Amino acid sequence: MNELNHTSGFKVSILASGSSGNCTYIETPKRKILVDCGLSGKKIQALMNEVGRDLSDVDTVLVTHEHRDHINGLGVLARRYGFDIYANEATWQSLPTSVGVIKNEQKHIFEMGEVLTLGDIDIQSFGVSHDAAAPQFYSFHYENKQFVMLTDTGYVNDRLRALLRNADAYLIESNHDLEMLRMGA
């Protein structure tokens, strides 16, 4: 498990990143968060075990957008573990029926541009250029440390550059395909 600061208690593990599936685990002393569940529940559990953690410890899931490589295991894990799930309204509305039923009490709205405080961590959401309903990624603030997740974006504007410039650590994943960018993908 990668730690931003060994004494701070702010831990980040990138379990999977790429078109085959995305899932990141973030831990503070008071919160255990998954960002995206883009793999099967079984695979996510195995990856959690590799970093010495268990899915039953997770209390929150943040969804970036509705593409399969970000939500593949979401429904199954939601039903099995009952954690709180945060996404913006457009993403909730765009989830495919293959996700299955998620209880209303598990669903929470976290709109783009807002800051959400969960226990001891502040999470800032921000939009990106991507071919989804309303894709948003996150900047995590714990004590004086910041971790920024920025994937699946067509370009990085000045606002995003400033966010990254101040980060202690960040995850950036991108592909540069001019034709895809021209077409808005």
C-alpha positions in Angstrom: 0.0 0.0 0.0 1.4 3.4 -1.0 1.3 5.9 1.8 1.5 9.6 1.1 3.1 10.0 4.5 4.0 7.1 6.7 2.9 8.9 9.9 -0.2 10.6 8.5 -2.5 7.6 8.2 -3.4 8.7 4.6 -3.0 5.6 2.4 -3.7 5.2 -1.3 -3.6 1.9 -3.3 -4.2 1.9 -7.0 -5.7 -1.6 -7.3 -6.4 -1.4 -11.1 -6.2 1.3 -13.8 -6.9 1.1 -17.5 -9.5 -0.1 -20.0 -9.8 -3.5 -18.3 -11.0 -2.0 -15.1 -10.4 0.8 -12.5 -10.5 0.7 -8.8 -8.5 2.7 -6.2 -8.6 2.2 -2.4 -8.1 5.3 -0.1 -7.8 5.0 3.6 -7.6 7.4 6.5 -8.0 6.5 10.2 -11.8 7.2 10.0 -12.7 6.3 6.3 -12.2 3.4 3.9 -13.1 4.5 0.4 -13.1 2.8 -3.0 -13.1 5.0 -6.1 -14.9 3.0 -8.9 -15.6 -0.7 -9.0 -14.6 -1.5 -12.5 -13.7 -5.2 -12.0 -15.6 -8.2 -10.7 -16.3 -8.3 -6.9 -14.0 -11.4 -6.7 -11.1 -9.6 -8.4 -11.5 -6.5 -6.3 -11.5 -8.6 -3.1 -8.3 -10.4 -4.3 -6.7 -7.0 -5.0 -7.8 -5.7 -1.6 -6.3 -8.8 0.1 -3.0 -8.1 -1.7 -2.8 -4.8 0.1 -3.8 -6.3 3.4 -7.4 -5.1 3.4 -10.9 -6.6 3.0 -13.9 -5.3 1.2 -16.0 -5.6 4.3 -13.9 -2.7 5.7 -15.0 -0.3 3.0 -17.7 2.2 4.0 -17.9 4.4 0.9 -17.7 4.1 -2.9 -17.2 7.1 -5.2 -18.2 6.6 -8.8 -16.5 8.7 -11.5 -18.8 7.9 -14.4 -21.0 5.1 -15.9 -18.5 3.4 -18.2 -18.2 -0.4 -17.6 -14.5 -0.2 -16.8 -15.5 1.9 -13.8 -18.7 0.3 -12.6 -18.5 -3.4 -13.5 -18.7 -4.7 -9.9 -20.7 -1.9 -8.4 -24.1 -3.5 -8.1 -22.9 -6.8 -6.8 -20.7 -5.2 -4.2 -23.4 -2.7 -3.2 -25.8 -5.5 -2.5 -23.2 -7.7 -0.7 -21.6 -5.0 1.5 -24.3 -2.2 1.7 -21.8 0.7 1.6 -22.7 4.3 0.8 -22.3 5.2 -2.9 -21.7 8.7 -4.2 -22.1 9.9 -7.8 -23.6 12.9 -9.5 -27.2 12.8 -10.6 -26.3 12.5 -14.3 -24.2 9.4 -13.6 -26.9 7.8 -11.4 -29.3 8.3 -14.3 -26.9 6.9 -16.8 -25.9 3.7 -15.0 -26.8 0.7 -17.2 -29.5 -1.8 -16.1 -26.7 -4.4 -15.8 -25.7 -2.8 -12.5 -28.9 -4.1 -11.0 -30.9 -2.7 -8.1 -29.0 -0.5 -5.6 -31.1 0.4 -2.5 -32.1 4.1 -2.4 -30.6 4.5 1.1 -27.2 3.6 -0.3 -27.4 6.2 -3.1 -26.0 9.7 -2.4 -25.7 12.7 -4.7 -22.2 14.3 -5.0 -22.4 16.9 -7.7 -19.5 18.2 -9.7 -17.7 21.1 -8.1 -18.8 20.3 -4.6 -16.7 19.4 -1.6 -17.8 16.4 0.5 -16.5 15.8 4.0 -16.5 12.2 5.1 -15.2 11.8 8.7 -11.6 13.1 8.5 -11.2 13.6 4.8 -12.4 16.3 2.4 -13.1 15.3 -1.2 -13.4 17.8 -4.0 -15.1 16.8 -7.2 -14.3 18.2 -10.6 -15.3 17.6 -14.2 -13.2 16.3 -17.0 -13.5 16.1 -20.8 -14.7 12.6 -21.5 -17.5 10.9 -23.4 -19.7 10.1 -20.4 -22.9 11.7 -19.0 -21.1 13.9 -16.5 -17.6 12.4 -15.7 -16.1 13.7 -12.5 -12.9 12.9 -10.6 -11.7 13.7 -7.2 -9.1 15.5 -5.1 -8.7 14.1 -1.6 -7.5 16.3 1.3 -6.4 14.8 4.6 -4.6 17.0 7.1 -2.0 18.8 4.9 -1.8 16.2 2.2 -3.6 16.1 -1.2 -4.1 13.2 -3.7 -5.7 13.9 -7.0 -7.2 11.3 -9.4 -7.4 12.4 -13.0 -8.1 9.8 -15.6 -10.2 9.5 -18.8 -9.7 13.1 -19.8 -9.3 14.6 -23.2 -7.1 17.5 -22.0 -5.9 19.2 -18.9 -7.0 22.9 -18.6 -5.5 25.6 -16.4 -7.8 24.8 -13.5 -6.8 21.1 -13.5 -3.1 22.0 -13.9 -3.4 24.2 -10.7 -5.0 21.3 -8.8 -2.3 18.9 -9.9 0.5 21.5 -9.1 -0.5 21.5 -5.4 -0.9 17.8 -5.0 1.4 15.6 -2.9 0.6 12.7 -5.2 -1.7 12.1 -8.2 -2.9 9.5 -10.6 -3.0 10.5 -14.2 -4.1 8.0 -16.9 -4.6 9.2 -20.5 -4.4 8.2 -24.1 -3.7 10.7 -26.8 -5.7 10.1 -29.9 -6.3 13.2 -31.9 -9.3 11.7 -33.8 -11.0 10.6 -30.6 -10.4 14.1 -29.2 -11.9 15.8 -32.3 -15.0 13.5 -32.0 -15.4 14.2 -28.3 -14.6 10.7 -27.1 
